[in-house]
Amino acid sequence: MAKKETKSAAPVAEPPAQQPAPSLTLQDLVLVAQIIQLTTQRGAFKAEELADVGGLYNKLVTFLQSTGALTPAASTEETKND
């Protein structure tokens, strides 16, 4: 008689635990703008980097103002206090 082969059930792999998707809020972006201001004041950037940093900062502030997360008066007050 021929042997009957029985297949054992393969172990079922559990799907990896769902990690929350990374998130970035408008408040996080306001904090980034403040960090750029502070690091610029402290001289953390080289002169040749300032054009790129300033361009990014201007785009960020414009975006935050358009969303209402940052008012134009608040951004000019922060600049004046520097």
N, CA, C and O atoms as CSV, one atom per row, in Angstrom:
chain,resi,resn,atom,element,x,y,z
A,1,MET,N,N,0.812,-1.175,0.000
A,1,MET,CA,C,0.000,0.000,0.000
A,1,MET,C,C,0.863,1.249,0.000
A,1,MET,O,O,1.926,1.290,0.621
A,2,ALA,N,N,0.392,2.260,-0.702
A,2,ALA,CA,C,1.116,3.528,-0.771
A,2,ALA,C,C,0.795,4.364,0.457
A,2,ALA,O,O,-0.319,4.366,0.982
A,3,LYS,N,N,1.815,5.061,0.879
A,3,LYS,CA,C,1.599,5.940,2.035
A,3,LYS,C,C,0.828,7.170,1.590
A,3,LYS,O,O,1.050,7.716,0.510
A,4,LYS,N,N,-0.055,7.575,2.430
A,4,LYS,CA,C,-0.823,8.785,2.163
A,4,LYS,C,C,-0.106,9.951,2.829
A,4,LYS,O,O,0.143,9.941,4.035
A,5,GLU,N,N,0.217,10.945,2.029
A,5,GLU,CA,C,0.890,12.107,2.600
A,5,GLU,C,C,-0.149,13.106,3.069
A,5,GLU,O,O,-1.098,13.433,2.356
A,6,THR,N,N,0.049,13.563,4.242
A,6,THR,CA,C,-0.833,14.612,4.746
A,6,THR,C,C,-0.015,15.871,4.894
A,6,THR,O,O,1.090,15.873,5.436
A,7,LYS,N,N,-0.582,16.911,4.406
A,7,LYS,CA,C,0.108,18.197,4.512
A,7,LYS,C,C,-0.346,18.894,5.780
A,7,LYS,O,O,-1.537,19.023,6.061
A,8,SER,N,N,0.618,19.325,6.510
A,8,SER,CA,C,0.250,20.087,7.693
A,8,SER,C,C,0.004,21.529,7.276
A,8,SER,O,O,0.634,22.037,6.348
A,9,ALA,N,N,-0.876,22.147,7.939
A,9,ALA,CA,C,-1.208,23.535,7.618
A,9,ALA,C,C,-0.001,24.419,7.905
A,9,ALA,O,O,0.613,24.337,8.969
A,10,ALA,N,N,0.318,25.253,6.945
A,10,ALA,CA,C,1.441,26.176,7.118
A,10,ALA,C,C,1.056,27.204,8.167
A,10,ALA,O,O,-0.091,27.647,8.232
A,11,PRO,N,N,2.016,27.572,8.973
A,11,PRO,CA,C,1.684,28.582,9.983
A,11,PRO,C,C,1.258,29.877,9.299
A,11,PRO,O,O,1.869,30.322,8.327
A,12,VAL,N,N,0.223,30.452,9.820
A,12,VAL,CA,C,-0.301,31.692,9.260
A,12,VAL,C,C,0.468,32.854,9.868
A,12,VAL,O,O,0.485,33.044,11.084
A,13,ALA,N,N,1.095,33.614,9.007
A,13,ALA,CA,C,1.849,34.774,9.495
A,13,ALA,C,C,0.871,35.901,9.793
A,13,ALA,O,O,0.008,36.241,8.984
A,14,GLU,N,N,1.033,36.452,10.954
A,14,GLU,CA,C,0.172,37.570,11.319
A,14,GLU,C,C,0.680,38.826,10.626
A,14,GLU,O,O,1.887,39.039,10.519
A,15,PRO,N,N,-0.238,39.649,10.161
A,15,PRO,CA,C,0.212,40.893,9.525
A,15,PRO,C,C,0.889,41.777,10.565
A,15,PRO,O,O,0.534,41.748,11.743
A,16,PRO,N,N,1.865,42.561,10.122
A,16,PRO,CA,C,2.544,43.429,11.092
A,16,PRO,C,C,1.559,44.420,11.699
A,16,PRO,O,O,0.602,44.849,11.054
A,17,ALA,N,N,1.811,44.762,12.921
A,17,ALA,CA,C,0.934,45.709,13.615
A,17,ALA,C,C,0.921,47.037,12.867
A,17,ALA,O,O,1.964,47.537,12.446
A,18,GLN,N,N,-0.245,47.585,12.713
A,18,GLN,CA,C,-0.379,48.869,12.025
A,18,GLN,C,C,0.148,49.984,12.917
A,18,GLN,O,O,-0.323,50.196,14.034
A,19,GLN,N,N,1.129,50.679,12.389
A,19,GLN,CA,C,1.650,51.830,13.111
A,19,GLN,C,C,0.949,53.060,12.580
A,19,GLN,O,O,0.623,53.124,11.395
A,20,PRO,N,N,0.718,54.020,13.422
A,20,PRO,CA,C,0.039,55.221,12.940
A,20,PRO,C,C,0.885,55.919,11.873
A,20,PRO,O,O,2.113,55.953,11.946
A,21,ALA,N,N,0.203,56.458,10.910
A,21,ALA,CA,C,0.899,57.174,9.838
A,21,ALA,C,C,1.536,58.430,10.411
A,21,ALA,O,O,0.969,59.064,11.301
A,22,PRO,N,N,2.701,58.791,9.913
A,22,PRO,CA,C,3.329,60.020,10.401
A,22,PRO,C,C,2.434,61.205,10.088
A,22,PRO,O,O,1.772,61.240,9.050
A,23,SER,N,N,2.418,62.154,10.975
A,23,SER,CA,C,1.569,63.321,10.745
A,23,SER,C,C,2.372,64.594,10.983
A,23,SER,O,O,3.337,64.615,11.747
A,24,LEU,N,N,1.950,65.627,10.319
A,24,LEU,CA,C,2.573,66.931,10.442
A,24,LEU,C,C,1.444,67.946,10.498
A,24,LEU,O,O,0.637,68.036,9.572
A,25,THR,N,N,1.385,68.701,11.568
A,25,THR,CA,C,0.303,69.661,11.732
A,25,THR,C,C,0.775,71.068,11.391
A,25,THR,O,O,1.971,71.322,11.248
A,26,LEU,N,N,-0.178,71.966,11.266
A,26,LEU,CA,C,0.170,73.367,11.025
A,26,LEU,C,C,0.983,73.920,12.191
A,26,LEU,O,O,1.882,74.736,11.990
A,27,GLN,N,N,0.675,73.483,13.396
A,27,GLN,CA,C,1.436,73.939,14.560
A,27,GLN,C,C,2.889,73.469,14.468
A,27,GLN,O,O,3.796,74.185,14.895
A,28,ASP,N,N,3.118,72.288,13.923
A,28,ASP,CA,C,4.484,71.807,13.707
A,28,ASP,C,C,5.223,72.723,12.735
A,28,ASP,O,O,6.401,73.023,12.928
A,29,LEU,N,N,4.523,73.164,11.690
A,29,LEU,CA,C,5.142,74.046,10.704
A,29,LEU,C,C,5.435,75.422,11.283
A,29,LEU,O,O,6.440,76.043,10.937
A,30,VAL,N,N,4.562,75.902,12.165
A,30,VAL,CA,C,4.832,77.171,12.859
A,30,VAL,C,C,6.096,77.026,13.694
A,30,VAL,O,O,6.924,77.936,13.736
A,31,LEU,N,N,6.243,75.899,14.350
A,31,LEU,CA,C,7.436,75.635,15.149
A,31,LEU,C,C,8.686,75.604,14.270
A,31,LEU,O,O,9.736,76.106,14.672
A,32,VAL,N,N,8.583,75.022,13.079
A,32,VAL,CA,C,9.718,74.995,12.150
A,32,VAL,C,C,10.122,76.419,11.776
A,32,VAL,O,O,11.311,76.731,11.728
A,33,ALA,N,N,9.137,77.288,11.510
A,33,ALA,CA,C,9.435,78.687,11.176
A,33,ALA,C,C,10.164,79.367,12.342
A,33,ALA,O,O,11.107,80.129,12.129
A,34,GLN,N,N,9.729,79.093,13.557
A,34,GLN,CA,C,10.386,79.678,14.728
A,34,GLN,C,C,11.806,79.141,14.888
A,34,GLN,O,O,12.712,79.883,15.268
A,35,ILE,N,N,12.000,77.874,14.604
A,35,ILE,CA,C,13.335,77.278,14.689
A,35,ILE,C,C,14.263,77.916,13.656
A,35,ILE,O,O,15.424,78.198,13.955
A,36,ILE,N,N,13.756,78.145,12.445
A,36,ILE,CA,C,14.570,78.799,11.412
A,36,ILE,C,C,14.979,80.193,11.873
A,36,ILE,O,O,16.132,80.588,11.700
A,37,GLN,N,N,14.048,80.938,12.455
A,37,GLN,CA,C,14.376,82.280,12.963
A,37,GLN,C,C,15.461,82.211,14.035
A,37,GLN,O,O,16.431,82.968,13.997
A,38,LEU,N,N,15.293,81.314,14.973
A,38,LEU,CA,C,16.236,81.199,16.087
A,38,LEU,C,C,17.620,80.769,15.623
A,38,LEU,O,O,18.626,81.339,16.047
A,39,THR,N,N,17.672,79.779,14.764
A,39,THR,CA,C,18.981,79.304,14.316
A,39,THR,C,C,19.689,80.329,13.434
A,39,THR,O,O,20.918,80.398,13.421
A,40,THR,N,N,18.923,81.114,12.706
A,40,THR,CA,C,19.528,82.176,11.909
A,40,THR,C,C,20.116,83.252,12.818
A,40,THR,O,O,21.213,83.750,12.566
A,41,GLN,N,N,19.391,83.606,13.867
A,41,GLN,CA,C,19.898,84.597,14.831
A,41,GLN,C,C,21.188,84.129,15.485
A,41,GLN,O,O,22.084,84.932,15.748
A,42,ARG,N,N,21.280,82.853,15.743
A,42,ARG,CA,C,22.446,82.306,16.437
A,42,ARG,C,C,23.603,81.993,15.499
A,42,ARG,O,O,24.656,81.532,15.940
A,43,GLY,N,N,23.411,82.240,14.214
A,43,GLY,CA,C,24.489,82.029,13.263
A,43,GLY,C,C,24.750,80.577,12.936
A,43,GLY,O,O,25.892,80.187,12.693
A,44,ALA,N,N,23.698,79.771,12.927
A,44,ALA,CA,C,23.865,78.346,12.668
A,44,ALA,C,C,24.066,78.023,11.197
A,44,ALA,O,O,24.461,76.908,10.859
A,45,PHE,N,N,23.804,78.974,10.327
A,45,PHE,CA,C,23.929,78.733,8.891
A,45,PHE,C,C,25.096,79.522,8.329
A,45,PHE,O,O,25.419,80.610,8.807
A,46,LYS,N,N,25.720,78.960,7.309
A,46,LYS,CA,C,26.784,79.673,6.602
A,46,LYS,C,C,26.136,80.708,5.688
A,46,LYS,O,O,24.974,80.573,5.303
A,47,ALA,N,N,26.893,81.728,5.349
A,47,ALA,CA,C,26.363,82.803,4.515
A,47,ALA,C,C,25.809,82.275,3.199
A,47,ALA,O,O,24.766,82.736,2.737
A,48,GLU,N,N,26.497,81.314,2.592
A,48,GLU,CA,C,26.040,80.795,1.302
A,48,GLU,C,C,24.768,79.946,1.420
A,48,GLU,O,O,24.134,79.638,0.410
A,49,GLU,N,N,24.400,79.571,2.634
A,49,GLU,CA,C,23.182,78.796,2.854
A,49,GLU,C,C,21.973,79.673,3.135
A,49,GLU,O,O,20.834,79.215,3.054
A,50,LEU,N,N,22.221,80.926,3.465
A,50,LEU,CA,C,21.127,81.792,3.906
A,50,LEU,C,C,20.087,82.055,2.830
A,50,LEU,O,O,18.909,82.213,3.152
A,51,ALA,N,N,20.480,82.108,1.568
A,51,ALA,CA,C,19.497,82.338,0.503
A,51,ALA,C,C,18.494,81.189,0.461
A,51,ALA,O,O,17.291,81.421,0.346
A,52,ASP,N,N,18.979,79.956,0.552
A,52,ASP,CA,C,18.083,78.802,0.535
A,52,ASP,C,C,17.208,78.764,1.787
A,52,ASP,O,O,16.007,78.505,1.708
A,53,VAL,N,N,17.815,79.021,2.931
A,53,VAL,CA,C,17.070,79.002,4.192
A,53,VAL,C,C,16.016,80.110,4.187
A,53,VAL,O,O,14.872,79.884,4.582
A,54,GLY,N,N,16.401,81.297,3.743
A,54,GLY,CA,C,15.456,82.412,3.689
A,54,GLY,C,C,14.334,82.162,2.708
A,54,GLY,O,O,13.185,82.508,2.983
A,55,GLY,N,N,14.644,81.563,1.560
A,55,GLY,CA,C,13.608,81.241,0.587
A,55,GLY,C,C,12.600,80.250,1.138
A,55,GLY,O,O,11.393,80.411,0.958
A,56,LEU,N,N,13.104,79.224,1.809
A,56,LEU,CA,C,12.225,78.237,2.426
A,56,LEU,C,C,11.383,78.874,3.520
A,56,LEU,O,O,10.185,78.614,3.624
A,57,TYR,N,N,12.014,79.706,4.330
A,57,TYR,CA,C,11.293,80.391,5.410
A,57,TYR,C,C,10.169,81.252,4.831
A,57,TYR,O,O,9.051,81.232,5.344
A,58,ASN,N,N,10.454,82.003,3.772
A,58,ASN,CA,C,9.430,82.860,3.170
A,58,ASN,C,C,8.267,82.032,2.623
A,58,ASN,O,O,7.107,82.408,2.791
A,59,LYS,N,N,8.570,80.911,1.972
A,59,LYS,CA,C,7.511,80.035,1.460
A,59,LYS,C,C,6.676,79.466,2.607
A,59,LYS,O,O,5.452,79.378,2.513
A,60,LEU,N,N,7.350,79.085,3.680
A,60,LEU,CA,C,6.664,78.508,4.829
A,60,LEU,C,C,5.742,79.532,5.479
A,60,LEU,O,O,4.594,79.219,5.795
A,61,VAL,N,N,6.230,80.738,5.679
A,61,VAL,CA,C,5.414,81.783,6.299
A,61,VAL,C,C,4.223,82.131,5.408
A,61,VAL,O,O,3.112,82.313,5.905
A,62,THR,N,N,4.445,82.225,4.104
A,62,THR,CA,C,3.350,82.521,3.180
A,62,THR,C,C,2.281,81.429,3.257
A,62,THR,O,O,1.088,81.727,3.292
A,63,PHE,N,N,2.709,80.172,3.281
A,63,PHE,CA,C,1.769,79.067,3.400
A,63,PHE,C,C,0.993,79.142,4.710
A,63,PHE,O,O,-0.229,79.002,4.719
A,64,LEU,N,N,1.700,79.364,5.811
A,64,LEU,CA,C,1.041,79.414,7.117
A,64,LEU,C,C,0.064,80.577,7.201
A,64,LEU,O,O,-0.993,80.454,7.821
A,65,GLN,N,N,0.403,81.700,6.587
A,65,GLN,CA,C,-0.516,82.833,6.560
A,65,GLN,C,C,-1.761,82.506,5.736
A,65,GLN,O,O,-2.868,82.898,6.105
A,66,SER,N,N,-1.587,81.793,4.626
A,66,SER,CA,C,-2.730,81.455,3.777
A,66,SER,C,C,-3.681,80.483,4.462
A,66,SER,O,O,-4.873,80.466,4.155
A,67,THR,N,N,-3.170,79.672,5.387
A,67,THR,CA,C,-4.021,78.731,6.116
A,67,THR,C,C,-4.626,79.358,7.366
A,67,THR,O,O,-5.545,78.797,7.964
A,68,GLY,N,N,-4.118,80.506,7.756
A,68,GLY,CA,C,-4.606,81.151,8.968
A,68,GLY,C,C,-3.878,80.698,10.219
A,68,GLY,O,O,-4.200,81.148,11.319
A,69,ALA,N,N,-2.912,79.822,10.071
A,69,ALA,CA,C,-2.153,79.337,11.227
A,69,ALA,C,C,-1.210,80.405,11.758
A,69,ALA,O,O,-0.795,80.365,12.916
A,70,LEU,N,N,-0.882,81.354,10.904
A,70,LEU,CA,C,0.022,82.435,11.279
A,70,LEU,C,C,-0.538,83.713,10.670
A,70,LEU,O,O,-0.816,83.763,9.472
A,71,THR,N,N,-0.700,84.726,11.476
A,71,THR,CA,C,-1.223,85.987,10.952
A,71,THR,C,C,-0.066,86.842,10.458
A,71,THR,O,O,1.040,86.754,10.991
A,72,PRO,N,N,-0.307,87.669,9.445
A,72,PRO,CA,C,0.779,88.521,8.944
A,72,PRO,C,C,1.370,89.406,10.044
A,72,PRO,O,O,2.579,89.634,10.071
A,73,ALA,N,N,0.529,89.901,10.943
A,73,ALA,CA,C,1.028,90.743,12.036
A,73,ALA,C,C,1.937,89.945,12.964
A,73,ALA,O,O,2.948,90.467,13.434
A,74,ALA,N,N,1.597,88.707,13.228
A,74,ALA,CA,C,2.405,87.882,14.133
A,74,ALA,C,C,3.775,87.597,13.527
A,74,ALA,O,O,4.778,87.606,14.240
A,75,SER,N,N,3.827,87.349,12.239
A,75,SER,CA,C,5.119,87.047,11.629
A,75,SER,C,C,6.005,88.276,11.565
A,75,SER,O,O,7.223,88.148,11.689
A,76,THR,N,N,5.437,89.474,11.373
A,76,THR,CA,C,6.273,90.681,11.363
A,76,THR,C,C,6.686,91.046,12.781
A,76,THR,O,O,7.782,91.572,12.979
A,77,GLU,N,N,5.848,90.785,13.762
A,77,GLU,CA,C,6.239,91.055,15.151
A,77,GLU,C,C,7.399,90.165,15.561
A,77,GLU,O,O,8.321,90.620,16.239
A,78,GLU,N,N,7.365,88.925,15.165
A,78,GLU,CA,C,8.472,88.017,15.498
A,78,GLU,C,C,9.768,88.505,14.860
A,78,GLU,O,O,10.835,88.414,15.467
A,79,THR,N,N,9.676,89.017,13.653
A,79,THR,CA,C,10.863,89.501,12.961
A,79,THR,C,C,11.390,90.772,13.628
A,79,THR,O,O,12.603,90.943,13.749
A,80,LYS,N,N,10.495,91.666,14.062
A,80,LYS,CA,C,10.919,92.904,14.703
A,80,LYS,C,C,11.601,92.634,16.043
A,80,LYS,O,O,12.553,93.324,16.409
A,81,ASN,N,N,11.117,91.634,16.770
A,81,ASN,CA,C,11.689,91.321,18.080
A,81,ASN,C,C,13.055,90.677,17.975
A,81,ASN,O,O,13.766,90.577,18.974
A,82,ASP,N,N,13.433,90.243,16.800
A,82,ASP,CA,C,14.718,89.579,16.615
A,82,ASP,C,C,15.778,90.572,16.576
A,82,ASP,O,O,16.948,90.220,16.427
